[in-house]
């Protein structure tokens, strides 16, 4: 009989730990303070596409995470105090997973409604290589694409276009000095 109770206690502890994680995700998602991360939350290409998509998805999913946590807590408590407690912990886990799964699907659909962000750091086509392009003609802003790879040396910190490695000073053979 003690072995059965020990298994119930272990199951209760495990569901309480998962409930704590889901409570954190639910509250942080509801308040919009869940930071983008690789460990917790709804992690799909739609939800990580932008900060706005991440925030919206987790605000939508928050009630399901909180409901799943509640199911886990009830299952864990029943596991400790009722006969056949392990089954209550498993039942709470199944109900919690069902709640989180359903709202995660809804959250993904909500994240799909967020427009894709403009790619502000996308290389020459976004004028990244030209630094400050105010008043610069577009054909001059990326001379690297026009066959002049070192034309903008020293004007940018981007390094994402054809200038990569082109702005290093050339050395004279044997002298070690830049030209």
Secondary structure as the mmCIF struct_conf table of DSSP 4:
data_model
#
loop_
_struct_conf.conf_type_id
_struct_conf.id
_struct_conf.beg_label_comp_id
_struct_conf.beg_label_asym_id
_struct_conf.beg_label_seq_id
_struct_conf.end_label_comp_id
_struct_conf.end_label_asym_id
_struct_conf.end_label_seq_id
HELX_RH_AL_P HELX_RH_AL_P1 UNK A 2 UNK A 31
TURN_TY1_P TURN_TY1_P1 UNK A 32 UNK A 32
BEND BEND1 UNK A 38 UNK A 41
BEND BEND2 UNK A 44 UNK A 44
TURN_TY1_P TURN_TY1_P2 UNK A 45 UNK A 48
BEND BEND3 UNK A 49 UNK A 49
HELX_RH_AL_P HELX_RH_AL_P2 UNK A 51 UNK A 81
BEND BEND4 UNK A 82 UNK A 82
TURN_TY1_P TURN_TY1_P3 UNK A 83 UNK A 84
HELX_RH_AL_P HELX_RH_AL_P3 UNK A 85 UNK A 112
TURN_TY1_P TURN_TY1_P4 UNK A 113 UNK A 113
BEND BEND5 UNK A 114 UNK A 114
HELX_LH_PP_P HELX_LH_PP_P1 UNK A 115 UNK A 118
TURN_TY1_P TURN_TY1_P5 UNK A 120 UNK A 121
BEND BEND6 UNK A 122 UNK A 123
HELX_RH_3T_P HELX_RH_3T_P1 UNK A 124 UNK A 126
TURN_TY1_P TURN_TY1_P6 UNK A 127 UNK A 127
HELX_RH_3T_P HELX_RH_3T_P2 UNK A 128 UNK A 130
BEND BEND7 UNK A 131 UNK A 131
TURN_TY1_P TURN_TY1_P7 UNK A 134 UNK A 135
HELX_RH_AL_P HELX_RH_AL_P4 UNK A 138 UNK A 141
TURN_TY1_P TURN_TY1_P8 UNK A 142 UNK A 147
TURN_TY1_P TURN_TY1_P9 UNK A 149 UNK A 154
BEND BEND8 UNK A 155 UNK A 155
BEND BEND9 UNK A 157 UNK A 157
BEND BEND10 UNK A 161 UNK A 161
TURN_TY1_P TURN_TY1_P10 UNK A 162 UNK A 167
BEND BEND11 UNK A 168 UNK A 168
HELX_LH_PP_P HELX_LH_PP_P2 UNK A 169 UNK A 170
STRN STRN1 UNK A 171 UNK A 171
TURN_TY1_P TURN_TY1_P11 UNK A 173 UNK A 175
STRN STRN2 UNK A 178 UNK A 178
#
